[in-house]
Amino acid sequence: MDRPQPLRDRWLALLLLVFTVAAYLPALSAGFIWDDDRYVTNNILLRAPDGLWRIWFSTDSPSQYVPMVYSTFWLEYAAWGLSAAGYHLVNVLLHAANAMLLWRLLRRLSAPGAWLAAAIFVLHPVQVESVAWISERKNVLSLFFYLLAALSWIEFVEERVKQPRRFYALSLVFYALALLSKATACTLPAALLLLLWLKGKPINRLRLGQILPFIALGIGMGFVAMAWERYHQGTQGETFAVGLLERLLIASRAVWFYAGKLVWPTHLSFIYPRWMINTSDPLAYAWLVAGAGMCAAIYVTRRRIERGVEVAALFYVATLSPLLGFIMLYTFRYTFVADHYQYVASIGPLSLMAAGITLAAHHFKKRMPWLQFAVCAALLLVLGVLTWHQAGIYRDHGTLWRDTLNKNPACWMAENNLANFLGQQGRTNEALVHYQKALALKPDFAEAHYNLGVTLVRRGQLDAGINHLETAIKIDPDYEKAHNNLGIALIGAGRLDEAIRHFEKAFKLRPKLTTARINLAIALSKKGRFDEAIRHVQQVLSLNPNDAEAQRLLMVLFDGKASAALQPTNSAAP
């Protein structure tokens, strides 16, 4: 066992921190990308007076229910506003802290090469997506509490301290915080059982009873996450209607895909191609057969190899299991795999890799005493360079989406998002080309129809814009932003009655979409229906008394002057 030596350990911990910061320097100067607008830049909960309360006790969060994550963003927004560097720095420091906790955990488990495992973990380029993407604070924060829960559990079961039950309570608390950061931490109970088995502790009724509260917490938060994905994120419909056999084939291929990226981390992409699963193709079962073969090999050789191999493999698969396709996730619209999905699970194979390198080096220690240092230094240098390069693609939207398209040319989501970025830069002609490419790749992509429609309306091409907005609504009848912006286009075309119907539909779908009510009031005023218009503006003000636009409109309406100067508000720019 790697015994604690306080002075040496401080230097090694500092080295992990230096490695992390050096490898992620490009990320520290990066900006906000993609979902960061929902999580941070456009998140009204971060600046609302009752924002912290609503983060915890409402369904107003713009994405999953992860109140710990939004609470950290709330604190950071209060500290440095929308300076992206601060949010990136917190992610990087949490990643470094996770490496240090992992080192301590593996040392408590007497794992060979504990520090090397932590160093590989912190420098492996597969982790870049979790660290350099601000929205993935979910991963780094959840793992922080996850590892604290595991360490507390070990203190409890080993009973080396007085009143070990305090550590049991601590483990439960840390586990709850991990779940409130990301629901996929629900796999911790399986990890705790594996820790018992690895330590040679009996898994009896008493231990199972102690695990039950963890299981109950995990199941509860798992149901919350699934309901949120289904009803808040919209993971239902034909796209997500995948049969059980298909899900099994997706899962078996995904396990090998992730393992391959750990062993050979090249061609890492923000969005990987979405596989086509054909249950009638015998080759589709190859990954499943290979997985069964690997399980059989581990079982047959279990008496000749350390138990750690079985534990690492079981931990890897169990931790990945919620993300393998058995439960439908929003991202499955465009890919079945993502680097950030294996942030926690990678601990198993990477620890096994470090142990193998360490044991092999010890075997040659007498003949080549320099071998271990040389191999480890070379490995960490290569991983660090790859991570530094990979972190650079998160610099901004343009860099990220161009890199994605370079590696995945058929990625319709990347085409759409690159077009959004170009439009925001005022490069409308280029944006139109990429919207059209997105629709060529996926003609039923409602968001691209919406974005293209809004762009065409702004260019004065009303008829073409209206056609695309109407198509977006045909594809997704509950697309409230498309209803609102179609209403705006219809006002411009003089089709007021149709515009009113779409504004009404928009705010019925999302009652807190105040822009739709404001636009409805403007449309009603243009028809001379002032009393109805006033009621809608008053409802907006009841939700937000400080809404300056609503206050101004109310004054105009009370004057009975339906001013042609009043313009409807676009609910969201592409």
C-alpha positions in Angstrom: 0.0 0.0 0.0 1.1 3.6 -0.8 1.4 4.9 2.8 0.7 8.5 3.6 3.7 10.8 3.8 2.4 14.3 4.6 5.2 16.3 2.9 5.4 14.1 -0.2 1.6 14.0 -0.5 1.4 17.7 -0.5 3.8 18.0 -3.3 2.0 15.2 -5.3 -1.3 17.0 -4.7 0.2 20.2 -5.9 1.5 18.4 -9.0 -2.0 17.2 -9.8 -3.3 20.7 -9.5 -0.5 22.1 -11.8 -1.1 19.3 -14.3 -4.9 20.2 -14.4 -4.5 23.9 -14.8 -1.7 23.6 -17.4 -3.7 21.1 -19.5 -6.9 23.2 -19.3 -5.4 26.6 -20.0 -7.2 26.9 -23.3 -10.5 26.4 -21.5 -9.8 29.1 -19.0 -9.9 31.7 -21.8 -12.9 30.1 -23.5 -16.4 31.6 -23.6 -19.9 30.2 -23.3 -21.1 27.5 -25.7 -24.4 25.9 -26.6 -26.5 25.0 -23.5 -24.5 27.5 -21.4 -27.1 30.1 -22.4 -29.9 28.0 -20.8 -27.8 27.2 -17.7 -26.1 30.6 -17.2 -26.3 33.5 -19.7 -30.1 33.5 -20.2 -31.1 31.9 -17.0 -33.4 34.3 -15.2 -33.2 32.3 -12.0 -29.6 33.5 -11.5 -30.7 37.2 -11.3 -34.3 37.0 -10.1 -34.8 38.1 -6.4 -36.5 34.7 -5.6 -34.1 32.8 -8.0 -32.5 30.6 -5.4 -35.9 29.6 -3.9 -37.2 28.7 -7.4 -34.0 26.7 -8.2 -34.9 24.4 -5.3 -38.7 24.5 -5.1 -40.1 25.0 -8.6 -40.1 23.5 -12.0 -38.7 26.7 -13.5 -35.2 25.4 -14.0 -34.5 25.5 -17.8 -33.0 22.0 -17.9 -32.8 19.0 -15.6 -33.6 19.3 -11.9 -30.0 19.8 -10.6 -30.4 22.5 -7.8 -26.9 22.1 -6.5 -25.5 23.0 -9.9 -27.8 26.0 -10.4 -27.0 27.1 -6.8 -23.2 27.2 -7.6 -24.1 29.2 -10.8 -26.3 31.5 -8.7 -23.4 32.2 -6.3 -20.9 32.8 -9.2 -23.3 35.1 -11.0 -23.5 37.2 -7.8 -19.7 37.2 -7.6 -18.6 37.8 -11.2 -21.7 38.1 -13.4 -21.2 36.7 -16.9 -17.4 36.5 -16.9 -17.0 33.0 -18.4 -13.5 32.6 -17.0 -14.8 32.3 -13.5 -17.2 29.5 -14.3 -14.4 27.7 -16.3 -12.0 28.1 -13.4 -14.5 26.5 -10.9 -14.9 23.5 -13.2 -11.2 23.1 -13.6 -10.6 23.3 -9.8 -13.4 20.8 -9.1 -11.8 18.4 -11.7 -8.5 18.7 -9.8 -10.2 18.1 -6.5 -11.8 15.0 -7.9 -8.4 13.7 -8.9 -7.1 14.2 -5.4 -10.2 12.5 -3.8 -9.8 9.6 -6.3 -6.1 9.3 -5.3 -7.1 9.1 -1.6 -9.9 6.6 -2.3 -7.6 4.3 -4.3 -4.9 4.5 -1.7 -7.5 3.5 1.0 -8.3 0.5 -1.2 -4.6 -0.5 -1.4 -4.8 -0.1 -5.2 -1.3 -0.2 -7.0 -0.5 3.1 -8.7 -3.1 5.2 -6.9 -1.5 8.5 -7.7 -0.8 7.5 -11.3 -4.5 6.6 -11.7 -5.5 10.0 -10.4 -3.0 11.7 -12.8 -4.3 9.7 -15.8 -7.9 10.6 -14.8 -7.2 14.3 -14.6 -5.2 14.4 -17.9 -7.2 12.1 -20.0 -8.7 14.0 -23.0 -12.1 12.1 -22.7 -12.7 14.2 -19.6 -12.4 17.5 -21.5 -16.1 17.7 -22.4 -17.0 17.5 -18.7 -14.5 20.1 -17.7 -14.3 22.7 -20.5 -18.1 22.8 -21.0 -19.6 25.0 -18.3 -23.0 23.3 -18.5 -21.3 20.0 -17.5 -20.7 21.4 -14.0 -23.2 18.6 -13.3 -20.5 16.0 -13.8 -17.6 17.5 -11.9 -19.7 18.6 -9.0 -21.6 15.3 -8.8 -18.4 13.3 -8.8 -16.9 15.5 -6.0 -19.8 14.5 -3.7 -19.8 11.0 -5.0 -16.2 10.4 -4.0 -16.7 12.0 -0.6 -19.7 9.7 -0.1 -17.5 6.7 -1.0 -14.6 7.8 1.3 -17.1 8.3 4.2 -18.5 4.8 3.5 -15.1 3.2 3.8 -14.5 5.0 7.1 -17.8 3.6 8.3 -17.3 0.0 7.3 -13.7 -0.2 8.5 -14.6 1.2 12.0 -11.2 2.7 12.6 -12.6 5.7 14.4 -14.9 6.3 17.3 -18.6 6.5 16.4 -18.3 5.3 12.9 -22.0 5.9 12.3 -21.2 9.6 11.9 -19.5 8.6 8.7 -22.5 6.6 7.6 -24.6 9.8 8.0 -22.0 11.8 6.2 -22.0 9.3 3.3 -25.8 9.6 3.0 -25.6 13.4 3.0 -22.8 13.5 0.4 -24.8 11.0 -1.7 -27.9 13.2 -1.6 -25.7 16.2 -2.7 -24.3 14.1 -5.6 -27.9 13.2 -6.7 -28.9 16.9 -6.5 -26.0 17.6 -8.8 -26.7 14.8 -11.3 -29.2 12.0 -11.1 -26.8 9.5 -12.6 -25.0 9.3 -9.3 -27.8 6.9 -8.5 -25.4 4.1 -9.3 -23.4 4.7 -6.1 -25.1 2.0 -4.0 -23.7 -0.6 -6.5 -20.3 1.0 -6.1 -20.6 0.7 -2.3 -21.4 -3.0 -2.5 -18.4 -3.4 -4.8 -16.2 -1.7 -2.2 -17.4 -4.1 0.5 -16.6 -7.0 -1.8 -13.2 -5.6 -2.7 -12.3 -5.1 1.0 -13.4 -8.7 1.8 -16.2 -7.5 4.0 -19.3 -9.8 4.2 -22.4 -8.6 2.3 -25.0 -9.8 4.8 -28.4 -8.6 5.9 -26.9 -5.8 8.1 -24.9 -4.4 5.2 -27.8 -4.7 2.8 -30.0 -2.9 5.3 -27.4 -0.1 5.5 -27.4 0.2 1.7 -31.2 0.4 1.4 -31.5 4.2 2.2 -29.0 4.8 -0.6 -31.0 2.7 -3.0 -34.2 4.5 -2.0 -32.6 7.9 -2.6 -31.3 6.8 -5.9 -34.6 5.4 -7.1 -36.4 8.5 -6.0 -34.1 10.9 -7.8 -34.0 8.5 -10.8 -37.8 8.8 -11.2 -37.5 12.6 -10.9 -34.9 12.7 -13.7 -36.8 10.4 -16.0 -40.0 12.4 -15.5 -38.1 15.6 -16.2 -36.5 14.2 -19.3 -39.9 13.0 -20.6 -42.1 16.0 -19.8 -39.6 18.9 -19.5 -37.1 17.9 -22.2 -39.5 16.1 -24.5 -38.0 12.6 -24.7 -41.1 11.1 -26.2 -42.4 10.5 -29.7 -41.2 8.4 -32.6 -37.5 9.4 -32.3 -37.4 7.8 -28.8 -39.6 4.8 -29.6 -36.8 2.3 -29.4 -37.5 -1.4 -28.7 -35.9 -3.4 -25.9 -33.7 -5.5 -28.3 -32.5 -2.3 -30.0 -31.6 -0.7 -26.7 -29.6 -3.8 -25.7 -27.7 -3.6 -29.0 -27.1 0.1 -28.5 -25.8 -0.5 -25.0 -23.5 -3.3 -25.9 -21.9 -1.2 -28.7 -21.7 1.9 -26.5 -19.7 0.0 -23.8 -17.0 -0.9 -26.3 -17.1 2.5 -27.9 -16.4 4.2 -24.5 -13.7 1.7 -23.7 -12.0 2.3 -27.0 -11.9 6.0 -26.4 -10.2 5.4 -23.1 -7.5 3.2 -24.6 -7.0 5.2 -27.8 -8.4 8.8 -27.3 -8.3 10.1 -30.9 -11.0 11.7 -33.1 -12.9 12.9 -30.0 -16.0 14.8 -31.1 -18.5 16.9 -29.3 -21.3 15.0 -31.2 -20.6 11.6 -32.6 -22.6 10.0 -35.5 -25.8 8.4 -34.4 -25.7 4.7 -35.2 -28.3 2.9 -37.3 -29.5 -0.2 -35.4 -30.8 -3.1 -37.5 -31.9 -6.0 -35.4 -32.0 -8.2 -38.5 -28.3 -7.7 -39.3 -26.1 -10.4 -37.6 -23.2 -8.0 -37.3 -25.2 -5.8 -35.0 -24.9 -8.6 -32.4 -21.0 -8.7 -32.6 -20.6 -6.1 -29.8 -23.0 -8.1 -27.5 -21.1 -11.4 -28.3 -17.8 -9.7 -27.6 -19.1 -8.4 -24.2 -20.3 -11.8 -23.3 -16.9 -13.2 -24.2 -15.1 -10.7 -22.1 -17.4 -11.5 -19.1 -16.7 -15.2 -19.6 -12.9 -14.6 -19.8 -13.0 -12.6 -16.5 -15.0 -15.3 -14.8 -12.8 -18.2 -16.0 -9.6 -16.4 -14.9 -11.0 -14.9 -11.7 -8.9 -17.3 -9.5 -5.6 -16.2 -11.2 -6.2 -12.5 -11.3 -6.8 -9.9 -8.6 -10.4 -9.2 -7.6 -9.8 -5.6 -8.6 -10.2 -6.6 -12.3 -13.8 -7.8 -11.7 -14.6 -4.8 -9.5 -13.3 -2.3 -12.2 -15.3 -4.0 -14.9 -18.5 -4.2 -12.9 -18.1 -0.6 -11.7 -17.6 0.5 -15.3 -20.7 -1.1 -16.7 -22.9 -0.4 -13.6 -21.9 3.3 -13.6 -22.5 3.6 -17.4 -25.8 1.7 -17.2 -28.2 4.7 -16.9 -26.6 6.3 -20.0 -26.4 3.3 -22.3 -29.8 3.6 -23.9 -32.1 1.6 -21.6 -33.4 5.0 -20.5 -34.1 7.5 -23.2 -32.2 10.8 -23.0 -32.7 14.0 -24.9 -29.3 13.7 -26.6 -30.4 10.4 -28.2 -32.1 12.6 -30.9 -28.7 13.0 -32.5 -26.2 10.6 -30.9 -26.2 7.6 -28.5 -22.8 8.4 -27.0 -21.0 11.4 -25.5 -17.6 11.7 -23.8 -19.1 13.3 -20.7 -21.3 10.2 -20.1 -18.2 8.2 -19.0 -16.7 10.8 -16.7 -17.4 8.8 -13.5 -17.3 5.3 -15.1 -13.8 5.9 -16.5 -12.4 5.6 -13.0 -12.6 1.8 -13.2 -10.6 1.2 -16.4 -8.2 4.0 -15.8 -7.4 2.7 -12.3 -6.9 -0.7 -13.7 -4.6 0.7 -16.4 -2.5 2.5 -13.7 -2.3 -0.6 -11.6 -1.2 -2.7 -14.6 1.5 -0.2 -15.5 2.7 0.0 -11.9 2.9 -3.8 -11.4 4.6 -4.3 -14.7 7.2 -1.6 -13.9 7.9 -3.3 -10.5 8.6 -6.6 -12.4 11.4 -4.9 -14.3 12.5 -2.6 -11.4 15.8 -4.4 -10.8 16.9 -4.5 -14.4 15.5 -1.1 -15.5 14.9 1.1 -12.4 14.2 4.1 -14.7 11.4 2.3 -16.6 8.4 3.3 -14.4 9.3 7.0 -14.4 9.9 7.1 -18.1 6.7 5.3 -19.0 4.6 7.3 -16.7 6.1 10.6 -17.7 5.7 9.8 -21.4 2.1 8.7 -20.9 1.1 11.8 -18.9 2.9 14.1 -21.3 1.0 12.6 -24.3 -2.4 12.8 -22.4 -1.7 16.3 -21.3 -0.9 17.5 -24.8 -4.1 15.8 -26.2 -6.2 17.4 -23.5 -4.7 20.8 -24.1 -5.5 20.5 -27.8 -9.0 19.1 -27.1 -9.8 21.9 -24.6 -9.0 24.4 -27.4 -12.0 23.4 -29.5 -14.3 24.8 -26.7 -13.0 28.3 -27.3 -16.3 29.5 -28.9 -19.3 28.4 -30.8 -17.6 28.7 -34.2 -14.6 26.6 -33.3 -16.7 23.9 -31.6 -19.2 23.4 -34.4 -16.6 23.5 -37.2 -14.5 20.9 -35.3 -17.7 18.8 -34.9 -18.5 19.0 -38.6 -15.0 18.2 -39.5 -15.2 14.9 -37.6 -19.0 14.3 -38.2 -20.0 15.9 -41.5 -23.5 14.5 -41.3 -24.3 16.2 -38.0 -27.4 18.3 -38.6 -27.4 19.6 -35.1 -23.9 21.1 -35.6 -25.0 22.6 -39.0 -27.9 24.3 -37.3 -25.8 25.6 -34.3 -23.0 26.9 -36.5 -25.7 28.8 -38.5 -27.0 30.3 -35.3 -23.5 31.4 -34.4 -22.9 32.9 -37.9 -26.3 34.7 -37.7 -25.3 36.3 -34.4 -22.1 37.5 -36.0 -24.2 39.2 -38.7 -23.0 36.7 -41.4 -26.6 36.0 -42.5 -25.8 34.6 -46.0 -23.4 32.0 -44.5 -26.0 31.2 -41.8 -28.7 30.5 -44.5 -26.4 28.0 -46.2 -25.8 26.0 -43.0 -29.6 26.1 -42.1 -30.3 24.6 -45.5 -27.5 22.0 -45.0 -29.1 21.0 -41.7 -32.5 20.6 -43.4 -31.0 18.6 -46.2 -29.6 16.2 -43.6 -32.8 16.1 -41.6 -35.9 17.5 -43.3 -38.0 17.1 -40.2 -35.7 19.2 -38.0 -38.2 21.6 -36.4 -35.6 23.8 -34.8 -33.8 24.4 -38.1 -37.1 25.3 -39.9 -37.8 27.7 -37.0 -34.4 29.3 -37.1 -34.4 29.6 -40.9 -37.9 31.0 -40.8 -37.0 33.7 -38.3 -33.9 34.6 -40.3 -35.9 34.9 -43.5 -38.6 37.1 -41.9 -35.8 39.4 -40.6 -34.5 39.7 -44.2 -38.0 40.8 -45.3 -38.7 37.4 -47.1 -42.1 37.1 -45.3 -43.7 34.4 -47.4 -40.6 32.0 -47.3 -40.2 32.7 -43.6 -43.8 32.0 -42.8 -43.6 28.7 -44.7 -40.7 27.5 -42.6 -42.3 28.6 -39.4 -45.5 26.8 -40.3 -43.5 23.7 -41.2 -41.8 23.8 -37.7 -45.2 23.8 -36.1 -46.5 20.9 -38.3 -43.5 18.9 -37.1 -43.8 20.0 -33.5 -47.3 21.4 -32.7 -46.2 22.4 -29.2 -43.3 24.5 -30.3 -44.3 27.7 -28.4 -41.5 29.9 -29.8 -42.5 29.0 -33.4 -46.1 30.0 -32.6 -44.9 33.3 -31.2 -42.6 34.1 -34.1 -45.1 33.0 -36.7 -47.5 35.4 -35.1 -45.0 38.2 -35.6 -44.5 37.3 -39.2 -48.3 37.1 -39.8 -48.7 40.6 -38.3 -46.1 41.8 -40.9 -48.2 40.1 -43.6 -51.4 41.8 -42.4 -52.9 38.5 -41.3 -54.0 39.6 -37.8 -56.6 37.0 -37.0 -54.1 34.2 -37.7 -51.4 36.0 -35.7 -53.8 36.2 -32.7 -54.5 32.5 -32.8 -50.8 31.7 -32.7 -50.0 34.1 -29.9 -52.8 32.5 -27.9 -51.4 29.0 -28.6 -47.9 30.1 -27.5 -48.9 31.4 -24.1 -51.2 28.5 -23.5 -48.3 26.2 -24.1 -46.1 28.2 -21.8 -48.0 30.6 -19.6 -44.9 32.3 -18.4 -43.8 33.2 -21.9 -44.6 36.9 -21.4 -43.5 37.9 -24.9 -46.4 36.0 -26.4 -48.9 37.9 -24.2 -47.3 41.2 -25.0 -47.5 40.3 -28.7 -51.1 39.2 -28.4 -52.0 42.5 -26.7 -50.3 44.4 -29.6 -52.2 42.3 -32.2 -55.5 42.8 -30.3 -54.9 46.6 -30.1 -54.4 46.7 -33.9 -57.8 45.2 -34.2 -59.2 47.8 -31.8 -59.9 45.3 -29.0 -58.3 47.4 -26.3 -60.1 45.9 -23.2 -58.8 42.4 -24.1 -55.3 43.8 -24.8 -55.2 45.6 -21.4 -56.2 42.4 -19.5 -53.3 40.5 -21.1 -50.8 43.2 -20.3 -52.0 43.4 -16.7 -51.5 39.6 -16.4 -47.9 40.1 -17.6 -47.4 42.8 -14.9 -48.8 40.5 -12.3 -46.0 38.1 -13.0 -43.3 40.8 -13.3 -44.4 44.3 -12.0 -41.1 45.7 -13.2 -41.5 44.8 -16.9 -40.8 48.2 -18.6 -42.1 47.1 -22.0 -45.5 46.0 -20.5 -45.7 49.2 -18.5 -45.2 51.3 -21.6 -47.7 49.3 -23.6 -50.3 49.6 -20.8 -50.0 53.4 -20.9 -50.5 53.4 -24.7 -53.5 51.1 -24.4 -55.2 53.1 -21.6 -54.8 56.2 -23.9 -56.8 54.2 -26.5 -54.1 54.7 -29.1 -53.2 51.5 -30.9 -49.9 52.9 -32.1 -48.6 51.4 -35.3 -45.1 52.0 -33.8 -45.7 49.2 -31.3 -43.7 46.2 -32.6 -44.1 42.6 -31.4 -41.2 41.0 -29.6 -39.3 38.0 -30.9 -39.2 35.3 -28.2 -35.8 33.9 -29.1 -33.3 34.8 -31.7 -31.6 31.9 -33.6 
